[in-house]
Amino acid sequence: MAGPIGHALIATGVGIAVAVPAVLIYNFFLRRLKLAMADMDDFAHDFDSLAQRSAFAVSREPIAHKHATGVREAS
């Protein structure tokens, strides 16, 4: 009976030895992802408030439509 229990303990030890570094690496990359998302969210908020302060308006018309109405680019 000691043989199968020993094999099970060895398999458990190998499983833990593989799982612990995998979880640490997963948590490292998850933290980096969350920090990157927070930085992008901060940038988007700052850009939106800057655009609102400067009365920046986004035109919903396609650019090709503006050229068709006689508006020409400066050369």
N, C-alpha and C positions, 0 to 999 in steps of 0.2 A: 504494500500500500504506500510505502514511502516514495517509491519511484514516480508514480503519477503526480503526487503532491509536489515533489521536487521540480518536475517539469512545469507544473502550473505556476510555481513560484518564480521560476526562471523566466517564463513567458510574461508574467506580470511585471517583473523587474525590467525586462526589455521594453515592454509597452510603456511603462512610466518613463524610462530613459528617453524614449522617442517623443512622448507626449509633452513633457515639460519644456524642452527647447522649442517645440512647435507652437505651444501656447505663448511662450515669451516672444517669439518672432511675430506671431499674429497680433499680439497686443501692441508691439512696437509699431507695426505698420498701420494698425487701426488708429493709434494715437497720432501718427503723422498725417493720416487722412483727415482726421477730425480737425487738426490744427490748420491744414490747408483749406478745408471748407470754411473754417471760421475766418481765415484771412480773406478768402474770396467774398464771404458775406460782408465783412467790414468794408472791403473795397467797393462792393456794389452799393452799400448804404451811403458811403461817402460820395460816390459818383452821382447817385440819385439826388442827394441833397445839394451838391454843387450844381447839377443841371437845373434843379428847381430854383436855386438862388439866382442863377444867371438867365432865367427865363428861356432856357433852351427848349425848343419845341421840335419834336420829331414829326416829319411829314409822312403821312400814310400813303401818299401817292407814289407810284413807281417812277423811277428816274426817266425811263423811256417816254412816259406820258408828258413830262415837262419839256423834253426836247421837241415833241410834236406840236407844242403850243407856240413855238417860235422863240423860246428861250435858247440863246446860244452861249457856248462857253467862250471865255476870253482866250485869245491866242497870244 
